[in-house]
Amino acid sequence: MSCDFLARAVPGVQKLSPYVPGKPVDELARELNLDPVGIVKLASNENPLGPSPKALEAIRAELAELTRYPDGNGFELKRKLAARCGVQPAQVTLGNGSNDILDLVARAFLAPGLNAVFSQYAFAVYPIATQAVGAEGKVVPAQGYGHDLEAMLAAIDANTRVVFIANPNNPTGTWFGPQALAEFLARVPGNVLVVLDEAYIEYAEGDELPDGLNYLAQYPNLLVSRTFSKAYGLASLRVGYGVSSAQVADVLNRVRQPFNVNSLALAAACAALDDADYLAASRRVNDAGMAQLEQGFRALGLSWIPSRGNFIAVDFGRDAAPINRALLQDGVIVRPVAGYGMPTFLRVSIGTEQENARFLTALTKVLARG
Ligand SMILES: Cc1ncc(COP(=O)(O)O)c(C=O)c1O
């Protein structure tokens, strides 16, 4: 007897659309019969530098231990992160990517009848994590393309348990400053958890963005999430972390899978934290690449949303889908953001100088065709 298992799924899951990742290089090569070597992927906000040599060395040293479960408490990485962040290890939660942290928050704090507040154009995982546990996502219209923190405050009601905010935000790259964050945190009810998603913060350090960690002591309802996927160049290993009050960390630990971060990821993340040169190079290449793309867009008469991430959303003022298709034909993968309600934009991750140049050359050709 056949069964409609979609109808059997919990209501939130029935209405979910799966997360759409950037197209993998091999997939495009297969689809269009292209040589993968010539394909440039600027679609998933990955680090174009390749992994840190120190991280690779740490992975190699760990390989002989693959028959063993990883340290489920991530003792060494938590110790290092705590020292770096100026908190206690008990305040650190490790995740299988920072996505895992977002998911743990949803599973621990949200349920049917409760809601999470987030912005229009917010990272796609916030609605997915919220809906998956049957809670409501309250989407607050953006201001320009950035978070309207005032309107987000107004959206908080008696059933709100979580507010998700990314600074800088993906896919828009928009950001807010320290004063805006301080005012926001001062006004959010103390029983609502604020998840400040700083996946891209290392690209903006020293900029006009606040460091969320500075507010932890004052706000026990704050959780700062960060990742090793971007500036630390370890996206494939899946390792991220949350820093919060020890009590919030304890709650998340109750729903965490026992071995959610694997041993190679733990070792590589520890090593990556010590590789200051790699981090500085990530930042340098990103700054230069951002300037290169902005200059290219300016030359093509295109507008874009100023970004503090490792990506930039460029506006074509018309449906960007045909432009995306033509770029794919040319072996260049960027990210369509129509699913975010931005159909005239493409989001381009910052690559190496050569990758950016290859993208700009392809784009110039595509636009010349009209
Ligand atoms: C804003 C934001 N938060 C979180 C993540 C999750 O990254 P990861 O799970 O690789 O740490 C991403 C990834 O693109 C992101 O853009």
The ligand as an ORCA input file, in Angstrom:
! r2SCAN-3c Opt
* xyz 0 1
  C      25.039     34.446      7.310
  C      25.492     33.031      7.363
  N      25.391     32.371      8.506
  C      25.790     31.095      8.629
  C      26.310     30.422      7.550
  C      26.662     28.985      7.745
  O      27.931     28.644      7.427
  P      28.610     27.338      8.002
  O      27.531     26.364      8.373
  O      29.458     26.857      6.910
  O      29.362     27.785      9.218
  C      26.435     31.061      6.322
  C      26.962     30.334      5.151
  O      26.941     30.740      4.036
  C      26.012     32.402      6.232
  O      26.076     33.059      5.075
*
